[in-house]
Amino acid sequence: MLTIHHLNNSRSQRVLWLLEELELPYEIRHYQRGADMQAPAELRQLHPLGKSPILTEGAFTLAETGAIVTYILETHARGRMIPAQGSPDYWRYQHFLHHAEGTAMPPLLLKLVLATVTKKTPALVRPVVGKAMQATDEGFVTPQIERNLAYWEKSLADTGWFAGPDLSAADIMMSFPVEASASRADLSGYGNLTGFLSRIHARPAYRAALDKGGPYAFAE
């Protein structure tokens, strides 16, 4: 039996969604963030990094969302959720499968870090630190995010999905950075991206994963 060690408000939600789309049996073990918003220490008993998601199946343990998604697809999916191997759509799928964490998420995470540093800086020096954080955001982080948003908008133009005419695991991987972007930026000028979010949020499998996974701030 596949077991997903699931943390609330995390990338782990994508794994539950994939399993629901594939209609595979699985069980969830829930973990809650602490007051510091970090994963609880008991996850380190499963994997040294102590981050979610973690998949276990028997004695086998695997961490990292992309690796878990690939494992599920290669061992349980029977070819579903992947474009025909070797086709142009297949390589677009491979690109976005890795782009989601490799290029899309770092500037979004950095934007969150800059805001957190400013918020937690002592009041006496906050104006100086805040200006430095703002300059970094405006000069480096925000332009990267805007470049990504324009790229995603164009990539969705033909079919509404990231890798071909149908939903694939690439769309599931890309859902988190698109949702994170929507929570930190105004996407009103990005009709393809807002349409993508509307479609995935309406899917029965997405809703079922939410019911099982619990609170998820990006599900709007």
Secondary structure by P-SEA (a helix, b strand, c coil): cbbbbccccccaaaaaaaaaaacccbbbbbbbbccccccccccccccccccccbbbccccccccaaaaaaaaaacccccccccccccaaaaaaaaaaccccccccaaaaaaaaaaaaaaaccccaaaaaaaaaaaaaaaccaaaaaaaaaaaaaaaccccccccccccaaaaaaaaaaaaaaacccccccaaaaaaaaaaaacaaaaaaaaaaccccccc
